[in-house]
Each structure stands twice: as C-alpha cells, then as structure tokens.
Amino acid sequence: MAHPYYDLPSLTVLTALEVFEASARHLSLELAASELNVTSGEVTRLIKVIEDELGVPLFVRPGTGVVLTSAGKDLYTELASIFSKASDVVTTIKRGDRCRMS
C-alpha cells in the first residue's frame, strides 16, 4: 500500500530501508543487526522485503560479508543523504533554532 503524498512503500519497507542503510554503511548484516538491536535473521528478512519490492538484488553475498550491487550503491547514496539531512533538521529542532530552517 503506497502512501498517497510521496508514493512511498509500506511501513515495513520503510523500516527495511533503515536496515538496508545500516547494512550498506557497515557492509555487514551482523553489524547492522547489532547497531539496530535486532537479529541477523531479521536484517536478512527485511533486506529481502526491499529487494522484492524493488525487484532487484541490493547485495551480493560472496562467501563472507556483503558487497553492494550497482542498485544497492545508488540506493545507499540517496538514503545516506536523506538520513543526514533529516538528522540535521531534527538536531536544529531539538536546539530550538527553528528560524534557521525558514
């Protein structure tokens, strides 16, 4: 079910994007699981959710660790930028410095 304003996927897929970002940043499903306080199995399941939603693999698993595919690199680059900007806005709001956001 898409959200009407931004054509975003379901909440499960949005959660999966957070899991994907952490996995891509660390290039490790285990480190992402540890950071997010979930199991490695849950990370794997959520990565599969987003890969199924997109219809393409985001990681290659060559034995140990993971490597981003081209699509995975593209998605990670955008998510890292979006999450960084959102973090900046949240920090600004918490400081009460709202006039700088206008």
C-alpha positions in Angstrom: 0.0 0.0 0.0 1.6 3.3 -1.1 1.4 6.5 0.9 -0.7 9.0 -1.1 1.6 12.0 -1.0 5.0 10.6 -1.7 4.3 7.3 -3.4 6.3 5.6 -0.6 6.0 1.9 0.2 4.5 0.4 3.3 5.9 1.0 6.8 7.6 -2.4 6.6 9.5 -1.3 3.6 10.4 2.0 5.2 11.8 0.0 8.2 13.7 -2.2 5.7 15.2 1.0 4.2 16.7 1.8 7.6 18.0 -1.7 7.9 19.4 -1.6 4.4 21.2 1.8 5.1 22.9 0.4 8.2 23.9 -2.8 6.4 25.3 -0.9 3.4 27.1 1.6 5.6 28.8 -1.3 7.6 28.9 -3.7 4.6 27.8 -6.2 7.3 24.4 -7.6 8.1 25.7 -8.6 11.6 27.0 -5.1 12.4 23.7 -3.6 11.2 21.8 -6.1 13.4 23.9 -5.2 16.4 23.5 -1.4 15.8 19.7 -1.7 15.4 19.3 -4.2 18.2 17.7 -6.9 16.0 18.7 -10.3 14.9 20.8 -11.0 11.8 17.8 -13.1 10.6 15.5 -10.0 10.9 18.0 -8.0 8.9 18.1 -10.6 6.2 14.3 -10.8 6.1 14.0 -7.0 5.8 16.6 -6.8 3.1 14.6 -9.4 1.2 11.4 -7.3 1.7 13.0 -4.3 0.0 14.7 -6.4 -2.7 11.3 -8.0 -3.5 9.7 -4.5 -3.5 12.3 -3.2 -6.0 12.7 -6.4 -8.0 16.5 -6.2 -7.9 19.2 -7.5 -5.5 20.9 -4.9 -3.4 23.7 -7.0 -2.1 25.9 -9.8 -3.4 27.0 -12.3 -0.7 30.4 -13.7 -1.9 31.1 -16.0 1.0 31.7 -13.8 4.0 30.3 -10.3 4.2 28.3 -8.4 1.6 29.0 -6.2 -1.4 26.6 -3.6 -2.8 25.3 -4.1 -6.3 25.0 -1.1 -8.6 21.4 -0.6 -7.5 22.4 -1.0 -3.9 25.1 1.7 -4.3 22.6 4.1 -5.8 20.0 3.5 -3.1 22.6 3.8 -0.3 23.9 7.1 -1.7 20.4 8.6 -1.7 19.4 7.2 1.7 22.6 8.4 3.4 22.0 11.9 2.0 18.3 11.8 3.1 19.0 10.5 6.5 21.8 13.0 7.0 19.5 15.9 6.1 16.8 14.6 8.3 19.3 14.3 11.2 20.3 17.9 10.7 16.7 19.1 10.8 16.0 17.1 13.9 19.1 18.5 15.6 18.0 22.0 14.7 14.5 21.5 16.0 15.8 20.0 19.3 18.0 23.0 19.8 15.0 25.3 19.3 16.7 27.0 16.4 13.7 27.0 14.1 14.3 30.4 12.5 17.4 28.9 10.7 15.1 26.4 9.0 12.9 29.1 7.3 
